[in-house]
């Protein structure tokens, strides 16, 4: 227990936000309780109130008295339960609100024209309908936690490039991203995902950041799994915004720096070649392609990546594959750079772990309103980017409609 308002320079702002947040929760709970009161008996109403009180008290305790990593999965699951309940109540409230407008309208008419009294009590039909529709997200979100988060999908792409060296025609790479080891749980399912990556038998494995949520210790229980990842030309990685430990309350900058160095070291021990604003050549007979890795650069996030530094040792006319965690880097900097980057690989968005995808018909997630390039392959100015939907989860410990992804990209000369 180490929450200290004096230590936290954002304490006052945090308090204001939390007061607003809990006031908002109180309002929607009070309003949705009216539907419960209309439909159910007193025992059910009391049970509902007690259950909600327990959930919110636990939320209050975990916010004020514990660090995220001290509670582990409990933090995620309790927060998820609250999130699911809030979504359900957002569905319930519009029905009640519309009926309240209707009741107010008739009340005013009755007062103005002095008609005989009419029954203005809430109708059971409306409350039952609201509760029934509000219950729909609950099994969907729970399914996302139990099964969706492990519903690994291999998504294959064939991309054609005019300047691809002949020796690399048919070269295959596996792109994975956002392991978020601090959120991993089911060892059997994760082992299945690792095996699925190896089964692609790609020439190279490329990981585009966010190995952890906060600290290098999250990797320890899983390092044997990630060590098993194998490819002929090796496995390479870059850092994501979560890998720097910026979202954790460290006791000192030295402790934060030590964690960062240990994170880099453990990646090397697992066989990853971590690229920090640097490049390497992948050779095949006498021909080569340039593989470039930059530190995190994100619109609204840490902007540490230096693309000009990363490409200092390569030639302008080299075929280039760039690894950059955040797709906003491609949008804001890379696609308009005076160098041509044939293929960029990113992650970060997770596809928000929620959406609807039916190939050829619909591709939607709320994250599209934040990121122009949020999942899959895009092309601009004859340069490609693949935004991987992520292997792990963060926050909501599940996935609905946007499944964990293993991208397999085959390079073709054409």
C-alpha positions as CSV (number, residue, x, y, z in Angstrom):
1,X,0.0,0.0,0.0
2,X,1.9,3.1,-1.2
3,X,-0.6,5.7,-2.5
4,X,0.6,9.0,-1.2
5,X,-1.1,12.2,-2.2
6,X,1.8,14.4,-1.1
7,X,4.1,12.4,-3.3
8,X,1.8,12.5,-6.3
9,X,2.0,15.9,-7.9
10,X,-1.2,15.2,-9.8
11,X,-3.1,14.4,-6.6
12,X,-5.5,17.4,-6.8
13,X,-6.4,16.8,-10.4
14,X,-6.8,13.1,-9.7
15,X,-9.1,13.8,-6.9
16,X,-11.3,16.1,-9.0
17,X,-11.5,13.5,-11.8
18,X,-12.3,10.7,-9.3
19,X,-15.0,12.8,-7.7
20,X,-16.6,13.4,-11.1
21,X,-16.2,9.8,-12.0
22,X,-17.8,8.4,-8.8
23,X,-20.6,11.1,-9.0
24,X,-21.3,10.0,-12.6
25,X,-21.4,6.3,-11.5
26,X,-23.7,7.3,-8.6
27,X,-26.1,9.0,-11.1
28,X,-26.3,6.1,-13.5
29,X,-26.7,3.6,-10.7
30,X,-29.5,5.6,-9.1
31,X,-31.3,6.0,-12.5
32,X,-31.0,2.4,-13.5
33,X,-32.1,1.3,-10.1
34,X,-35.5,2.7,-11.0
35,X,-35.9,0.0,-13.6
36,X,-34.9,-2.7,-11.1
37,X,-37.5,-1.3,-8.6
38,X,-40.3,-1.5,-11.2
39,X,-39.7,-5.1,-12.2
40,X,-38.3,-7.0,-9.1
41,X,-39.3,-7.5,-5.5
42,X,-37.6,-6.0,-2.5
43,X,-35.3,-8.9,-1.9
44,X,-33.9,-8.6,-5.4
45,X,-33.5,-4.8,-5.1
46,X,-31.6,-5.2,-1.8
47,X,-29.3,-7.9,-3.4
48,X,-28.7,-5.6,-6.4
49,X,-27.7,-2.7,-4.2
50,X,-25.4,-4.8,-1.9
51,X,-23.7,-6.3,-4.9
52,X,-23.0,-2.9,-6.5
53,X,-21.8,-1.5,-3.2
54,X,-19.3,-4.3,-2.8
55,X,-18.0,-3.9,-6.4
56,X,-17.6,-0.1,-6.1
57,X,-16.0,-0.3,-2.6
58,X,-13.4,-2.7,-4.0
59,X,-12.8,-0.3,-6.9
60,X,-12.3,2.6,-4.5
61,X,-9.8,0.5,-2.4
62,X,-7.8,-0.7,-5.4
63,X,-7.5,2.9,-6.8
64,X,-6.5,4.5,-3.5
65,X,-4.5,1.9,-1.7
66,X,-2.8,-0.4,-4.2
67,X,-0.5,-0.3,-7.2
68,X,-1.8,-2.1,-10.4
69,X,0.8,-4.8,-10.1
70,X,0.0,-5.6,-6.5
71,X,-3.5,-6.8,-7.4
72,X,-2.7,-8.3,-10.8
73,X,-5.6,-9.9,-12.4
74,X,-8.0,-8.9,-9.7
75,X,-7.7,-5.3,-10.7
76,X,-8.5,-6.1,-14.3
77,X,-11.4,-8.3,-13.6
78,X,-13.1,-6.0,-11.1
79,X,-12.6,-3.1,-13.4
80,X,-14.0,-5.1,-16.3
81,X,-17.1,-6.1,-14.3
82,X,-17.7,-2.4,-13.6
83,X,-17.2,-1.6,-17.3
84,X,-19.6,-4.3,-18.4
85,X,-22.2,-3.0,-15.9
86,X,-21.8,0.5,-17.1
87,X,-22.3,-0.5,-20.7
88,X,-25.4,-2.3,-19.7
89,X,-26.7,0.7,-17.9
90,X,-26.0,3.0,-20.8
91,X,-28.4,0.8,-22.8
92,X,-31.0,0.9,-20.0
93,X,-30.9,4.6,-19.3
94,X,-32.2,5.9,-22.8
95,X,-35.3,3.8,-22.4
96,X,-36.0,5.2,-19.0
97,X,-35.2,8.7,-20.1
98,X,-37.5,8.7,-23.0
99,X,-40.3,7.3,-20.9
100,X,-39.6,10.1,-18.3
101,X,-39.9,12.7,-21.0
102,X,-43.2,11.1,-22.0
103,X,-44.5,11.1,-18.4
104,X,-43.4,14.7,-17.8
105,X,-45.2,15.8,-21.0
106,X,-48.4,14.2,-19.8
107,X,-48.0,15.6,-16.3
108,X,-47.7,19.1,-17.7
109,X,-50.7,18.6,-20.0
110,X,-52.7,17.4,-17.1
111,X,-51.7,20.5,-15.1
112,X,-52.4,23.0,-17.9
113,X,-55.8,21.6,-19.0
114,X,-56.8,20.2,-15.6
115,X,-57.7,16.8,-17.0
116,X,-58.6,14.0,-14.7
117,X,-55.7,12.2,-13.1
118,X,-53.7,9.8,-15.2
119,X,-51.4,7.0,-14.1
120,X,-47.8,8.4,-14.4
121,X,-46.1,5.5,-12.7
122,X,-43.3,3.7,-14.6
123,X,-44.6,1.0,-16.9
124,X,-43.2,-2.5,-16.3
125,X,-43.0,-3.2,-20.1
126,X,-40.5,-0.4,-20.6
127,X,-38.4,-1.4,-17.7
128,X,-38.4,-5.1,-18.7
129,X,-37.4,-4.2,-22.3
130,X,-34.6,-2.0,-21.0
131,X,-33.3,-4.6,-18.6
132,X,-33.5,-7.3,-21.3
133,X,-31.5,-5.3,-23.8
134,X,-29.1,-4.1,-21.2
135,X,-28.3,-7.7,-20.3
136,X,-27.1,-8.4,-23.9
137,X,-23.5,-7.1,-23.5
138,X,-22.9,-9.2,-20.4
139,X,-22.5,-12.6,-22.0
140,X,-20.7,-11.1,-25.0
141,X,-18.1,-9.3,-22.9
142,X,-17.7,-12.4,-20.6
143,X,-17.1,-14.5,-23.7
144,X,-14.4,-12.1,-24.8
145,X,-12.7,-12.6,-21.4
146,X,-13.0,-16.4,-21.4
147,X,-12.4,-17.3,-25.0
148,X,-12.0,-14.2,-27.2
149,X,-8.6,-13.2,-25.8
150,X,-7.1,-16.5,-26.8
151,X,-8.9,-16.8,-30.2
152,X,-5.5,-16.4,-32.1
153,X,-5.9,-15.7,-35.8
154,X,-3.2,-16.1,-38.4
155,X,-3.8,-13.3,-41.0
156,X,-1.8,-13.7,-44.2
157,X,-0.8,-11.0,-46.7
158,X,1.0,-11.1,-50.0
159,X,2.6,-7.7,-50.8
160,X,4.2,-6.9,-54.1
161,X,7.2,-4.5,-54.5
162,X,9.0,-3.4,-57.7
163,X,12.3,-2.8,-55.9
164,X,12.4,-6.0,-53.9
165,X,15.7,-7.8,-54.5
166,X,15.2,-11.0,-56.6
167,X,16.7,-13.2,-53.9
168,X,13.9,-12.1,-51.5
169,X,11.1,-13.0,-53.8
170,X,8.8,-15.2,-51.6
171,X,10.5,-14.1,-48.4
172,X,8.1,-14.6,-45.5
173,X,8.0,-12.7,-42.2
174,X,5.9,-13.1,-39.1
175,X,4.8,-9.9,-37.4
176,X,3.6,-10.0,-33.8
177,X,3.0,-7.1,-31.4
178,X,1.9,-6.1,-27.9
179,X,2.5,-9.2,-25.8
180,X,1.7,-7.3,-22.6
181,X,3.1,-10.0,-20.4
182,X,1.6,-8.5,-17.3
183,X,-1.9,-9.4,-18.6
184,X,-1.1,-13.0,-19.7
185,X,-2.6,-15.8,-17.7
186,X,-3.5,-19.1,-19.3
187,X,-0.2,-20.9,-19.9
188,X,-1.7,-23.6,-22.1
189,X,-3.4,-21.0,-24.3
190,X,-0.2,-18.8,-24.5
191,X,1.8,-21.9,-25.4
192,X,-0.7,-22.6,-28.2
193,X,-0.2,-19.1,-29.5
194,X,3.6,-19.4,-29.4
195,X,3.4,-22.7,-31.3
196,X,1.1,-21.1,-33.8
197,X,3.8,-18.5,-34.5
198,X,6.4,-21.1,-35.0
199,X,4.2,-23.2,-37.2
200,X,4.2,-20.4,-39.9
201,X,7.9,-21.3,-40.5
202,X,8.7,-17.7,-41.5
203,X,12.2,-16.6,-42.4
204,X,12.1,-14.0,-39.7
205,X,10.0,-13.0,-36.7
206,X,9.5,-9.3,-36.0
207,X,8.0,-7.9,-32.8
208,X,6.8,-4.3,-32.7
209,X,6.8,-3.4,-29.0
210,X,4.9,-3.4,-25.7
211,X,6.4,-6.6,-24.2
212,X,5.1,-5.5,-20.8
213,X,2.5,-3.3,-19.2
214,X,4.9,-1.7,-16.7
215,X,7.9,-3.7,-15.4
216,X,10.4,-6.2,-16.7
217,X,9.4,-8.7,-14.0
218,X,6.2,-9.4,-15.9
219,X,8.3,-11.3,-18.5
220,X,9.9,-13.7,-15.9
221,X,7.0,-16.2,-15.8
222,X,6.8,-16.3,-19.6
223,X,10.5,-16.0,-20.8
224,X,10.7,-19.8,-21.5
225,X,7.7,-19.4,-23.9
226,X,9.1,-16.5,-25.8
227,X,12.6,-18.1,-26.0
228,X,11.0,-20.9,-28.0
229,X,10.2,-18.6,-30.8
230,X,12.5,-19.5,-33.7
231,X,13.1,-18.3,-37.3
232,X,16.0,-18.9,-39.8
233,X,17.0,-15.2,-39.9
234,X,16.3,-14.6,-36.2
235,X,13.8,-12.5,-34.3
236,X,13.9,-8.8,-33.9
237,X,12.1,-6.3,-31.6
238,X,11.5,-2.7,-30.9
239,X,10.1,-0.8,-27.9
240,X,6.5,0.3,-27.3
241,X,5.2,3.1,-25.1
242,X,4.6,0.7,-22.2
243,X,8.2,-0.7,-22.2
244,X,9.6,2.5,-20.8
245,X,7.8,2.2,-17.4
246,X,6.2,5.6,-17.7
247,X,2.9,4.4,-16.3
248,X,4.3,3.1,-13.0
249,X,4.9,5.0,-9.7
250,X,8.6,4.4,-9.2
251,X,10.4,5.2,-6.0
252,X,13.2,6.9,-7.9
253,X,14.4,7.6,-11.4
254,X,17.3,5.2,-10.8
255,X,14.8,2.4,-10.1
256,X,13.0,3.3,-13.3
257,X,16.2,3.3,-15.3
258,X,17.3,0.0,-13.8
259,X,14.0,-1.6,-14.8
260,X,14.4,-0.3,-18.3
261,X,17.9,-1.7,-18.7
262,X,16.7,-5.1,-17.3
263,X,13.9,-5.1,-19.8
264,X,16.3,-4.7,-22.6
265,X,18.6,-7.3,-21.2
266,X,15.9,-9.9,-20.8
267,X,14.8,-9.5,-24.4
268,X,18.4,-10.3,-25.5
269,X,18.5,-13.3,-23.2
270,X,15.3,-14.6,-24.9
271,X,17.0,-14.3,-28.3
272,X,15.5,-11.0,-29.5
273,X,17.7,-8.5,-31.3
274,X,16.4,-5.2,-29.9
275,X,16.8,-2.4,-32.4
276,X,17.0,1.1,-30.8
277,X,17.1,3.7,-33.5
278,X,19.3,1.5,-35.6
279,X,19.3,-0.8,-38.6
280,X,20.7,-4.2,-39.8
281,X,21.0,-5.9,-43.1
282,X,19.3,-9.2,-43.8
283,X,21.5,-11.0,-46.3
284,X,20.5,-13.6,-48.9
285,X,23.3,-14.8,-51.1
286,X,24.7,-11.5,-52.4
287,X,21.6,-9.4,-51.9
288,X,20.2,-7.6,-48.9
289,X,17.3,-5.7,-47.4
290,X,17.5,-3.2,-44.6
291,X,15.6,-3.8,-41.4
292,X,15.2,-0.7,-39.3
293,X,13.9,-0.4,-35.7
294,X,13.0,2.9,-34.0
295,X,12.2,3.6,-30.4
296,X,8.6,4.6,-29.6
297,X,7.2,7.6,-31.4
298,X,3.5,8.2,-31.0
299,X,1.1,11.1,-31.5
300,X,0.0,11.8,-27.9
301,X,2.7,9.5,-26.5
302,X,6.4,9.4,-26.0
303,X,8.2,10.7,-29.1
304,X,11.7,9.2,-28.6
305,X,12.2,7.4,-32.0
306,X,14.7,9.1,-34.3
307,X,14.2,7.8,-37.8
308,X,17.1,9.8,-39.2
309,X,19.5,8.3,-36.7
310,X,18.1,4.8,-37.4
311,X,18.9,5.0,-41.2
312,X,22.4,6.6,-41.0
313,X,24.2,3.4,-41.9
314,X,22.0,2.3,-44.8
315,X,21.6,3.6,-48.4
316,X,18.6,5.6,-49.7
317,X,17.9,3.0,-52.5
318,X,17.9,0.0,-50.1
319,X,14.7,-2.0,-49.8
320,X,13.5,-1.0,-46.3
321,X,11.4,-2.7,-43.6
322,X,10.7,-0.4,-40.7
323,X,9.6,-1.5,-37.2
324,X,7.8,1.3,-35.3
325,X,5.4,0.6,-32.5
326,X,2.8,3.4,-33.1
327,X,1.1,3.7,-36.5
328,X,0.7,7.4,-36.1
329,X,4.5,7.6,-36.6
330,X,3.9,6.3,-40.2
331,X,1.1,8.7,-40.8
332,X,2.8,11.9,-39.4
333,X,6.5,11.3,-40.3
334,X,7.4,8.2,-42.3
335,X,5.0,8.3,-45.2
336,X,6.2,11.8,-46.1
337,X,9.9,11.2,-45.3
338,X,12.5,11.9,-48.1
339,X,13.4,8.2,-47.9
340,X,11.1,5.5,-49.2
341,X,10.1,2.9,-46.6
342,X,8.7,0.0,-48.5
343,X,7.0,-1.7,-45.5
344,X,6.4,-0.5,-42.0
345,X,5.2,-2.7,-39.2
346,X,3.3,-1.4,-36.2
347,X,0.9,-2.4,-33.4
348,X,-0.2,-0.3,-30.4
349,X,-3.9,0.1,-31.2
350,X,-5.0,-3.5,-30.3
351,X,-8.0,-2.6,-32.6
352,X,-9.3,-1.5,-29.1
353,X,-9.9,-5.2,-28.5
354,X,-13.5,-4.5,-29.5
355,X,-15.2,-4.2,-32.9
356,X,-16.8,-5.9,-35.8
357,X,-14.9,-7.4,-38.7
358,X,-16.4,-9.4,-41.5
359,X,-13.8,-9.6,-44.4
360,X,-15.1,-7.8,-47.5
361,X,-18.2,-6.3,-45.7
362,X,-17.4,-4.4,-42.6
363,X,-14.4,-3.4,-40.5
364,X,-15.2,-1.2,-37.5
365,X,-13.9,-0.4,-34.1
366,X,-14.2,2.8,-31.9
367,X,-10.4,3.1,-32.2
368,X,-10.9,4.2,-35.8
369,X,-11.9,7.6,-34.5
370,X,-8.5,8.0,-32.8
371,X,-6.2,6.3,-35.4
372,X,-6.6,6.6,-39.1
373,X,-4.6,3.4,-39.6
374,X,-5.7,1.0,-36.8
375,X,-5.7,-2.6,-38.1
376,X,-4.5,-4.5,-41.2
377,X,-2.6,-3.4,-44.3
378,X,-2.7,0.1,-45.7
379,X,-1.0,1.7,-48.7
380,X,0.0,5.3,-49.3
381,X,2.5,6.7,-51.8
382,X,3.5,3.2,-52.7
383,X,4.5,2.4,-49.1
384,X,2.8,-0.2,-47.1
385,X,2.0,-0.4,-43.4
386,X,0.7,-3.4,-41.5
387,X,-0.9,-2.6,-38.1
388,X,-1.0,-5.8,-36.0
389,X,-4.0,-6.1,-33.7
390,X,-1.8,-7.4,-30.9
391,X,-1.2,-10.8,-29.2
392,X,-2.1,-9.8,-25.7
393,X,-4.6,-7.5,-23.9
394,X,-4.5,-4.4,-21.8
395,X,-7.2,-3.0,-19.5
396,X,-10.2,-5.0,-20.5
397,X,-8.9,-8.6,-20.2
398,X,-10.7,-9.9,-23.3
399,X,-11.5,-9.4,-26.9
400,X,-14.8,-9.0,-28.8
401,X,-14.7,-9.1,-32.6
402,X,-11.1,-8.0,-32.8
403,X,-9.0,-11.1,-32.2
404,X,-5.4,-11.6,-31.2
405,X,-3.3,-11.6,-34.4
406,X,-0.3,-13.3,-35.9
407,X,0.5,-11.5,-39.2
408,X,2.3,-13.5,-41.9
409,X,3.5,-11.3,-44.8
410,X,5.0,-12.7,-48.0
411,X,7.1,-10.4,-50.1
412,X,6.8,-10.7,-53.8
413,X,8.7,-9.1,-56.7
414,X,6.4,-7.4,-59.2
